[in-house]
């Protein structure tokens, strides 16, 4: 049986405990996270007695309600304590297909359930296990990354710090306003403030000697043993190697630990290749839409392979 709860009626404590015990937990499915990134609301679907849970965010426009993947939230889908049957998975998928779905991303663990007749696009995420010596991780960096890192190591006119204000971060964000629409910037500020309050953030910054504020930031969010690269960003006038340098610092700090680093891999080739240059490995998740332009998207996607 599939039961539906709204974001207003779900028992937050019961849901939180159920999510924490799932084998494929992701911070994106936390209620505090969804409250921020999906301000129009979301539903929670529960299979039987919390055997599986599925957050379904939506957006309301001109009297219509659409399921939509929120910003800053790469994957949702179905979360379970132990693997569910293909029939239960198909029932949840079929229920989703009854709604107007602009786009909805299932998590990586759900990929195993998709059958050929299910109309989904497969997207690529990129991850890197840090449970090795730093020297082993560094060996997999390509020559361009090593060159950038070494170049910055020879400079002495900047420092790296792990704490700075949200306002300072937003000086860099606002310098990249073409990437972040105004509405998304408001969501991002609230997300960072809340995640920081909940002690879910790591942060690294580069600050030149001639300035009081950072020129590059690397904001990471904790998701159990996964650390997600939520915001790698530099001021536009800054040498691009600064992000490589911060990733290198991060990998040094977390090497030999049971952490999966999540680049939030991109379909954009430049970003994909940049992540790959650190030795990132590909992992697949599924994206679903039932709008008419899905078939066009699918044809374009397939023609590139």
Residue pairs with C-beta under 8 A, 6 or more apart in sequence:
1 47
1 48
2 45
2 46
2 47
2 91
2 92
2 95
3 45
3 46
4 43
4 44
4 45
4 46
5 43
5 44
5 45
5 46
6 41
6 42
6 43
6 44
7 31
7 34
7 35
7 41
7 42
7 43
7 44
8 41
10 31
10 44
12 31
14 50
15 31
15 44
15 53
16 30
16 31
18 50
18 53
18 81
19 25
19 29
19 30
19 53
19 79
21 81
22 53
22 79
22 80
22 81
23 80
23 81
23 82
23 83
23 109
24 79
24 80
24 107
24 108
24 109
24 110
25 79
25 223
25 224
26 75
26 76
26 79
26 107
26 223
26 226
27 33
27 200
27 221
27 222
27 223
27 224
27 228
28 34
28 73
28 74
28 75
28 76
28 223
29 53
29 55
29 76
29 79
32 194
32 198
33 73
33 191
33 195
34 42
34 55
34 57
34 70
34 73
36 187
36 190
36 191
36 194
37 57
37 70
37 71
37 72
37 73
37 187
37 191
38 57
38 58
38 59
38 70
38 73
39 187
40 57
40 58
40 59
40 60
41 57
41 58
41 60
42 55
42 56
42 57
42 58
43 55
43 56
43 58
44 53
44 54
44 55
44 56
45 53
45 54
45 56
45 92
45 95
46 52
46 53
46 54
47 53
47 54
47 80
47 84
47 88
47 91
47 92
51 80
51 81
51 84
51 88
52 78
52 79
52 80
52 84
52 88
52 92
53 78
53 79
53 80
54 76
54 77
54 78
54 79
54 92
54 96
55 76
56 67
56 76
56 96
56 99
56 104
57 67
57 68
57 69
57 70
57 73
57 76
58 65
58 66
58 67
58 68
59 65
59 66
59 68
59 102
60 66
64 100
65 99
65 100
66 99
66 100
66 101
66 102
67 96
67 99
67 100
67 101
67 102
67 104
68 101
68 102
68 103
68 104
69 76
69 102
69 103
69 104
69 105
69 287
71 184
71 187
71 188
72 184
72 187
72 188
72 191
72 230
74 105
74 125
74 228
74 264
74 285
75 105
75 106
75 107
75 108
75 125
75 285
76 104
76 105
76 106
76 107
77 104
77 105
77 106
77 107
77 109
77 110
77 285
77 286
78 84
78 89
78 92
78 106
78 107
78 110
79 107
86 113
86 115
89 110
89 113
90 113
90 115
93 118
93 288
96 104
96 288
97 288
97 290
100 290
100 291
101 288
101 289
101 290
101 291
102 289
102 291
103 287
103 288
103 289
104 287
104 288
104 289
105 123
105 285
105 286
105 287
105 288
106 114
106 120
106 285
106 286
106 287
106 288
107 285
108 125
108 283
108 284
108 285
110 285
110 286
111 122
111 284
111 285
111 286
114 120
114 286
119 288
119 290
119 294
119 298
120 286
120 287
120 288
121 286
121 287
121 288
121 297
121 298
121 301
122 284
122 285
122 286
122 287
123 267
123 284
123 285
123 286
123 287
124 265
124 267
124 272
124 282
124 283
124 284
125 262
125 263
125 264
125 265
125 282
125 283
125 284
125 285
126 262
126 263
126 264
126 265
126 272
126 275
126 276
126 280
126 281
126 282
126 283
127 226
127 260
127 261
127 262
127 263
127 265
127 280
127 281
127 283
128 137
128 251
128 260
128 261
128 263
128 278
128 279
128 280
128 281
129 259
129 260
129 261
130 137
130 251
130 254
130 255
130 256
130 257
130 259
130 260
130 261
131 256
131 257
131 258
131 259
132 255
132 256
133 255
133 256
134 251
134 252
134 255
134 256
137 251
137 255
137 279
138 146
138 248
138 251
140 278
140 279
141 149
141 248
141 277
141 278
141 279
142 277
144 277
145 244
145 248
145 277
145 278
148 240
148 241
148 244
148 245
149 241
149 244
149 245
149 248
151 241
152 158
152 239
152 241
152 242
152 244
152 245
153 245
157 208
157 209
157 210
158 206
158 207
158 208
158 209
158 215
159 206
159 207
159 209
160 204
160 205
160 206
160 207
160 245
160 246
160 249
161 204
161 205
161 207
161 214
162 202
162 203
162 204
162 205
163 203
163 205
164 203
164 205
164 207
164 213
164 214
164 217
166 189
166 192
166 193
166 196
168 205
168 213
168 214
169 192
169 203
169 214
169 217
169 219
169 231
170 185
170 189
171 213
171 214
171 235
172 214
172 215
172 216
172 217
172 233
172 234
172 235
173 180
173 185
173 188
173 231
173 233
174 185
175 235
175 236
176 233
176 236
177 185
180 188
188 231
192 201
192 219
192 231
195 201
195 221
200 221
200 222
201 219
201 220
201 221
201 222
202 219
202 220
202 221
202 222
202 227
202 250
203 217
203 218
203 219
203 220
204 217
204 218
204 220
204 246
204 249
204 250
205 214
205 216
205 217
205 218
206 214
206 215
206 216
206 217
206 242
206 245
206 246
207 213
207 214
207 215
208 215
215 234
215 235
215 238
215 242
216 233
216 234
216 235
216 238
216 242
216 243
216 245
216 246
217 231
217 232
217 233
217 234
217 246
218 229
218 231
218 232
218 233
218 243
218 246
218 247
218 250
219 230
219 231
219 232
219 233
220 227
220 228
220 229
220 230
220 250
221 227
221 228
221 230
222 228
223 262
225 258
225 259
225 260
226 259
226 260
226 261
226 262
227 254
227 259
227 260
227 261
227 262
228 262
228 264
229 261
229 262
229 263
229 264
230 264
232 243
232 246
232 247
233 243
234 240
234 242
234 243
247 278
250 261
251 261
251 278
254 261
263 275
263 278
263 280
265 271
265 272
265 275
265 280
265 282
265 283
266 272
266 275
289 297
